[in-house]
Amino acid sequence: MTKLNEKSPVNDGTATGPAAARHDKDSPTAVLIGVTGGLGHALARLLAAEGFRLVLAARREHDAAEIAGKSDGSAIYVRADVTDPASLEKLAVTAFEHLGRIDAVVNLAGISPRKPIEDYTLSDVDDLLAINVKGPIFVTQAFLPGLRKQASDGVIVHIGGAMDGRVALPFMSAYAATRGALASYVQGANRELEGTNVSLSFFGPAPSNTESESPFFDMWKKMGVDLCEPDEVARDILATIRQRRKEHVMGGALLKMMTLMNAISPSAADAIGLRKFGKLIKQYSPR
C-alpha cells in the first residue's frame, strides 16, 4: 500500500525502464474534479510537485501540463461535469485505467451566490442543488465501486464552504442549505462505509485570495478574517488526503469560534458575531 504520509519523489520525465515503471506504480494518485479555478490550479501543482500521478477534470477543455505545471505525462485531462452522472462514470473508468488505483478523489466543484432570500431565482436554486448537492453524490457513486474493489485505501474529499457547512450566514440561505446537505451526506456515508477501505471527507476551506472571492475581500477584512493563499488551502487538502480526515475546517480563531458556538448555541453565535457578518454580507452582496 502506498504510504501517503511520506513524500514521494517527483518524476521529472527522464527515467526509463524498470525504475520508471516502479516509480509509476508506487507514486500516489489523485483525481481532481473542477480543477480549473485558482484553488484547483494550486492543488494540482502541489500534488504534481509531491510526485502524484493525476487525472484532472472539468467541464471545458484544458491542457493538463499547463494546470499541473509538468509536461512529463504524469497528468492527463478528461472533460467531465459533476451534474452529469454519465460523464463521471466515464471519468472513473478512464482514471482507474490510467492510474491503476486511486488514492484520492477531490471534488472542487461548487458555486456560492449570495443574495437576499427573495432574490434567489429558480435557476439559482436549480444550479445550487445540481452542483453543490447532486454533484458530490454523483461523484461518490461513480468512484465508490472501483475504490471498494482495490486493495489500498481511498478517500473522496468534497470541498464545502467556509466553516463546517452548518453555519448558515444571512444572505447565503439557499447556498448554506446545500453546504449543510453536503456535510450531512458525508457524515451519513462515512457511517455506512465504516470498516471499509473507503472514506469521505468534508473540507471547509478558509476564505481565499482567489478571483471568485475578490468581490468580498473588503468584507472579510472588516470582519477580521484574514484571507489565505490558495497554496495554503492546497497544503491542507493534501494533509486531509494523507491523514484521511473525515472533516477538516480551516480558518483562524474567529471562524473556529463561530463554528463551535453555532454547534452549541446558534443564538449565542448570533450575539458574538454572526449578525455582524450578516450586515456586511448585505453591504457587499450584488443586487
N, C-alpha and C positions, 0 to 999 in steps of 0.2 A: 504494500500500500504506500502511496506517495505521502511523505511527511510534509504537510503544507506549512508547518511552523519552522521549517528550515529553508533558508534562501537557496533557490536553485540557480545554477549557472545560466548566464544569458547566452543563447545561441546566436552567434554572430554570422551564421550562414556559411562559414568557411569549412566546417568539419564535414568529413565524408566517411563512408564505410561503416563498419560495425560500431565505432564510437558514436557517430552521429545517430545511428539507429537507437542505441541505448539512451542517448540524451533525449531523443524524441519520446521514447516510451516512458522515461522516468520524469519528464517535465510535468509540472502541474498544468491543469487545463481549465478553461472557463469559457462560458458563452455569455456575451454581453448584449442585451436587447435594449433598443432605444439608445444607442451608443453615440449619437451624433451631436448631442449638446455639450456644453462646457464640462460638465461633470463626467459624461461618458468618455470624452477625449482624455481627460486626466486619468481616469481609471484604466483605460486601455493602454496608455503609455506606461503607467506604473506597473501593471501586470506584465506587459511585454518586457520591461526592464528587469523584472523579477524572474524571467525565464518561463513565463506561462505561454503555452500554445493557445491561441484564441480563435473563436468564431464570433464575429461581430455582426450585428443585425440591426436594421431599422427599416423604415418604410420606403426610403428612397435610395437610389444607387449611390455608393460612396466607395472610395479606394481604401482597402484595408491597411495598406502600408502607410498611407498618409495619416490615418487615425491612430494607428499603433506606434508610428514613428520608427518602424522597422520594415525593411524590404527583404527579409531573409526567408519569407514563406511561412513563418510561424503563425501568421494571422491570415484568415480568409474572411470575406464579407458575403453575407447572404441577405437578400431582401426578405423582410417579414414584418407583419403587422399584428400587434397584440390583440386587436379587435377581430382578427380572422383566424379561427382555430385551425383551418386547413393549412395556412401558411406557417403556423407554429409547428404543426406536425411535420411538415416538410423540413423546417429548420432543425427540429430534433433529430430526424433521420440523418440529415447531412452532417450535423455536429457529431453524432456518435460514430458515423462512418469516418469522418476526418480525424477526430481526436482519439478514438478507441474507447476512452472512458471520459466522464465529465466530473470534475471535482466541484465545480460551482456554476450555477446559472444566476446571473444578476439581471433583474428586470428593472431598468431605469425609466421606463415609460411612465409618464404622468402629466396631468395638467392641473393648474390651480387658479381658476378665475376667482376674483374677489369682488363681490357685488352685494348690494342690499338684497334682502330676501325676495322682494317683488321684481327684481331685475334679472333674476336667473331665467333664461329663456328655455323653451323646450329643447332647443339644440344644445344649450349649455348642459342641461341635465342629462340628456342622452349621451353626450360626449364624455361627461364625468363618469357615468356608470360604465360605459363601454371601455374606457381606457384605465380608469382607476380601480374598478371593481371586477368587471368581467375579465379584463386583461390578465391580472395576476392569477385568476382561476384557470384561464385557458393556458397560460404559460406552465403552471404547475401540472395540469393534466397532460400536456404534451410531453413533458420531460420525465414525469414520475415513473412510467413503466420501464424506461431504459435505465434510470438511476437505480431502481429496485433490483434489476437483473445483474448489474455489475457488482463485482466483488468488493470494490472500495466504497468509501463513504462519499455522499454527495449532499450539497446544501443549495437550496434555492433562496436567494436573497431578493426580497421585494423592497424597493425604495419607497418609503412613505413620506409624509410631510414632516415638518419640524415637530419635535417632541414625540410623544408616543402614539399619535394617531387618535387619541381620545380627548385631547384638549381642543374644544370647539370654540374658535375665536369668532367674535362678531364679524359680520360681512364676509364670512367664509363658510356659511352654514351648510350649503349643499356640498361644497368641497370637503368640509370636515366630516360630513356623513360618510363620504366614500373612504376617507382615511380610517375612520373608526371601523368601517366594514372590513377593510383590509387587515387591520390589527386583530379583529376577532377571527377572521378567516385563518390567519397564520396560527393563532393560538389553538383553534379547533383542529386544524390539520396536524399540528405537532402532537396533540393528544392522540389522534388516530394513528400517527406514524411512530409512536413510542415503541422502542425496541427494534426498529428497522435501521437500515444504513442511510436513511434519508431524513433530513430535517429542513424546515423552512425558517426564514429569519425576517423579522420586521426591522428595517433600518430607518431610523429617523434622523436625517441629516440636519446639521445646523444651517441657518440661512447663509448662503454662499455668494461670493463675488462672481456671479455669472450674468450673462446678458439678460436672461429671462427674469432675474431678480432685480435688475438695475432700476426699474421704476420705484422700488421700495427701499433703496439704500438709505435715504434720509430718514424714513420711518424707523428702520431698525436702529439707526444711530440715536434717535430721540428716545427710543425705548431702552437704550442702554445695552443693546445686544450687538456684540462685535461680529462682523461678517468674517467668515473663514474662507480661505482659498480652496478652490476645487481640489488641489493636490492633497490638502489636509483631509477632506472628506474621502478621497480615494484611499488614503492610508488607513482610515478607519474601516472602510469597506473591506480592504484586504485583511485587516485584523479579524473582522467578523467572519470572513471565509475561513481563515486558518483556525480560529477558535470555535467555529461552528456555533456562534452565539444565536440564540433564538430571538433575541431582541437586543438592539443597541440604539440608544438615543444619544445623539450628540448635543452639544450646547454648553454654554458657561453656567455659572451659578444661578443666574436669573431663570433661564429656561428650565434647568433641572428642578429648581424650587417650584416653578409653576406646574410642572408635570406632577411632582409629588403631591403638592397641595390640591390640585384638581382631582387626583385619585382619592384623596382622603375627604375633601370637602370642597365641592365646586363653589359654594358661596364664599368660603374663605379665600379661594383663589381669585374670585372677583374682587374682593376687598383689597387684596395686596397687589393687584396689578392688571388683571385681565380687562377691567373696564378701561384702563388707560390704553391698553392695546387696541380695544375697540374704537376708541375715539381717533387714534392715529391711523388705523386701517381705513376708517371712513374718510379721513382727510386725504389719504393718498389713493383711494380706490377710484379708478376712472368711471365716469358716468356717461 
